[in-house]
């Protein structure tokens, strides 16, 4: 499972559980809160009506005629109240009055008059001077038929002569409760959805940096020349820098070991030749012709060592680069023409011709001039060295929106099968057709490094009666 998926799932579970717990708590508290608010209203209503009824006490005797008439008129009222989304059309208060022994003397349901309510919690508690209230089912089998009752004492002076109880069916506030519950859940779902979107964005941003770091490490593992990514997260950015430092240290050690090994191997032969020739030159009776030949050998091997070291230093400087340094605009067409002119003497020696397409098109690119110049020079040297005398070298330059394409084709021997996969190795070289000597084996390695620095590629293939080199360079380099 991907890290981004794991992060998102962990975030999703955390947010979902937290949101459910919070919303469920709010929803569960909604009904008690509504009931508490309704009870508060009933307390005020019961005490107000109790004061009204107490005006009908005569010498401590409770009469309910006036109140009964008023309540009948109240029940006959046609209401047209819009309470949020509810339409209230009739009164729903229930009221009953008991005397000082708990006997019902008034009830909204006339069938209850005369019954003993002294054991009901609201009446019993109020008669003894405490707060009396209860919630009872009108239908024992219906949980939605509950009615909340709140009582208030009917007093004559300081004495309690009766109890007035006001009741309100809980079903009347149930639609409000359900509506608010639905609203809470709906808004909770919306909030959760927004949280999940935010979680996706956060996971994408966080794992985006991790993905960049992974791609960088993979590129380093493959030996590609890449810069460490710049990451927003400080910890990840430090990790990228640490990986880059480790890569440089490891590459440095491997680089030095490899170069020391190959350098000593390649220098053995010319040094042995120089050493042998110098010892022979110490002989006093050596023929002058032989002396001249041995001195020539020393001079040739010395030049060979010098050329080898110069090219080795150039290649080493290129291989150490992680990116281009001095970027400028380069007209590749003009650069190729200059390099062709610089090879005039070599071309004349082998009586070679070069066909290069003349063009008024713009072959501009961004890059490091010295590196591109040396790469083209190396390719031309290779093409000339392996070309048959009195043959023609074909050079073609094309482009598209992103890249320039240079092909150099000579006529000569094909690349042997055993050498195809080793052409770009350091110090690997094939013997030249005319002299049979090998070069330093660093030219094509240099070209490969330059191509990589310019986001390009280099390939060599057998083609008809010769070999074709294909160099691709990016037009835009940073």
Steps between C-alpha positions, in 0.01 A plus 500: 500500500637842402609741772255764377213251534614405850521863609158573353340193661648589840377857462159379378453262793610763752273771356205263447514359855547846651219652291261211580573522871446877503184496288352207688563681830330815370204304363459305824505822700246667274189334641591553868582863420168553323315330784681716754400813309139383479496421873626848578206644305256269677628612842424863416163411348393282796588766756326773301179295469521404866494868591199550275313211662590614850289811440196272493564369853228607738568449865751229402246317286621422144260580219587451133194632318663817369821319407306220329312750286821680409673173412212394278533826311876436476440153354255644248758744363610455140877552488701592193851500630800427274780375723794459263372226269213390732142620464321510838118511458363399843603511866655185643547587869348254746396642839354347811433633850488298820386611846716480810448123537586422135146459363453625142260795485583608143645315203519563127365147477168512693518122559789556745307735732452349847795259477769485765834632372660527841752229415616663179847642539413851388202531739657323800823701488324832450252444789788454737675816376755348256542536125267255330541371144467176312503347153246228426373309197147566392514159333710244682592330169598816312838657590408815305188567711693640795372818664709729718315628807610790722300601810469824699330551841172692532540703816275692738743706699781262590283188490477265202140432408553321172726421206486617141687281253581592140587225255639510149534198269860438401378406154440869435874574517610174332489644143727782610738250658504278189551799270794623702644150520480469123660841457781408736569172318483670160738776601721242665518302175585819309767587754638146484508515120690829510736347754559202272573728204744693717650167608545395139673828419721473808589138425574589138726792598682301766544188290586716199819603680564139596444392138753759382748368754437139391543590131824679585636201693398264216676724248814500717481122525488476120806723479318794342628854544222682686472784747343436841139630508408813696231391744266713715524273802817580692558143616463353150715774350774420752467132409542582129811704580639215710440251217674736256800537734517123545478447124782746438717334762435149371540602137820682588651190657388275217608757242851527643540123534383442144719771353811392688449143381439591134762775497777269623388233254501736199832663592690173539556446128634846403711522816649156428582613146664821625692311768626238253601759244682711760703199618600410144603860433757469778705261285808682368539318169136534383449577137379859444201375298392280788546789744280712281232227487505453881482875556201512267337222703558695821355814340194317365428325827548827689250673269265208546523532878446876480194458278370230729538714814348808332192307391476326834493834680230631266287191550547512877387864511188415298413190702516694827241752378143450617366782283611754241680802638555764233188480282489709184330506162674276246446494123567131442509536120779760516685297763502188281630699202784638715595150614497371142738780397731418792532142368609608151853359526373161625246486218763580238737236635241228436347678199160510667201714411222622729142568397325728745159644429499877466199656668365841589298351783581592856666214685535680831525321832586581861810328630867515594695596189832334586340165578284490184800608292721223639225238456456584131878508453531151649225363276665649190838357604344156535325525164824608328717235670274211399404627153644344185734719302341698217151449648231749605376581850131597511389746770137595555346739756126504569272610782156493653337718766712360784818345360777529241614186317848461354598195294853430373541208259829370363591222258722234644515190714194411706505485879587145609227319691722453807563878520146637460418503872839639606547799270419756772711338774796698626833394345335258255614554145518316168818503288505757218478340152817660358740508795360217708550716810235562765396839630464596865146357507371818666346686205163324486476492881538878491228533235264286706552715811443820300180358351369409846577848633296645211206262559591307188631167372776361277476181295729319254364251247620310198346660193532370142877507424605678815402637838257776598519704822176661620524781754186648653519824705221686677433853373415630847736419786498634855 
